[in-house]
Amino acid sequence: MIQDNLKKIQERIHALDKNQQVTLIAVSKTKPASDLQQAIDAGQHHFGENYLQEALEKIDTLKNQNLIWHFIGPIQSNKTKQIAQNFDWVHSVDRLKIAKRLNDQRPESMDKLNVLLQVNIDNEPTKSGVLESEIDEIITHFENFQNIVLRGFMCIPNQDNAERSFQKMAEILKKHPNLDTLSMGMSSDLELAIENGATFVRIGTDIFGKRV
Ligand SMILES: *Cc1c(COP(=O)(O)O)cnc(C)c1O
């Protein structure tokens, strides 16, 4: 089941990903390690998790399999240390204070932590993320960070105008030629996101089934 689903998603990606720039992240929140193992056995390496505690358990259970872990959920300050110590990527950095803490807490013995700024691309009061107008100021501070590296941007667009929002994200990335990553596209808008330049797509439901 999970293997078939992964295969179908890969076909959907390959149909559009002419430049082979898209990496699939399997979003495994609320799913047991045994489900992730099925995906691993089918060749999946990148996993996305939203909730720290359950993520840490799975990271431990599935260690020594060369997996790449992405933190994609809301970040409270008191969680930054364990995120910095256990993940390869963080997509949901939405304020400078969090970036600073991740930098201070990332062990120097590890590779730099890859960071994306979450952008509230539709200016929705209910969603987290920096506003487009705040991006440039925040980015200037990354010069001071030795243990994390800013790679690009992530968004969760409003479904009513996802295409326009993805276009805006692509325009933002273009303005920062030293960055290379756009994390956008979920089960419902995967194709639109790829057509508009996504480099990471984050797929949960269409791989692991509905979450209860
Ligand atoms: C849950 C989640 C996903 C996956 O969503 P699906 O609709 O299940 O594919 C992607 N990104 C984020 C930030 C999520 O929280």
The ligand as an SDF file (V2000), in Angstrom:
LIG
                    3D

 15 15  0  0  0  0  0  0  0  0999 V2000
    0.8880   17.7510    7.3690 C   0  0  0  0  0  0  0  0  0  0  0  0
    1.7410   18.6400    6.5410 C   0  0  0  0  0  0  0  0  0  0  0  0
    2.0490   18.3250    5.2130 C   0  0  0  0  0  0  0  0  0  0  0  0
    1.4860   17.1190    4.4740 C   0  0  0  0  0  0  0  0  0  0  0  0
    0.1640   17.3860    4.1280 O   0  0  0  0  0  0  0  0  0  0  0  0
   -0.7190   16.3170    3.3020 P   0  0  0  0  0  0  0  0  0  0  0  0
   -1.8990   17.1160    2.8850 O   0  0  0  0  0  0  0  0  0  0  0  0
   -1.0580   15.2100    4.2300 O   0  0  0  0  0  0  0  0  0  0  0  0
    0.0760   15.8650    2.1360 O   0  0  0  0  0  0  0  0  0  0  0  0
    2.9090   19.1750    4.5250 C   0  0  0  0  0  0  0  0  0  0  0  0
    3.4290   20.2790    5.1100 N   0  0  0  0  0  0  0  0  0  0  0  0
    3.1500   20.6100    6.3860 C   0  0  0  0  0  0  0  0  0  0  0  0
    3.7560   21.8390    6.9620 C   0  0  0  0  0  0  0  0  0  0  0  0
    2.2910   19.8110    7.1260 C   0  0  0  0  0  0  0  0  0  0  0  0
    2.0020   20.1710    8.3940 O   0  0  0  0  0  0  0  0  0  0  0  0
  1  2  1  0
  2  3  1  0
  2 14  2  0
  3  4  1  0
  3 10  2  0
  4  5  1  0
  5  6  1  0
  6  7  2  0
  6  8  1  0
  6  9  1  0
 10 11  1  0
 11 12  2  0
 12 13  1  0
 12 14  1  0
 14 15  1  0
M  END
$$$$
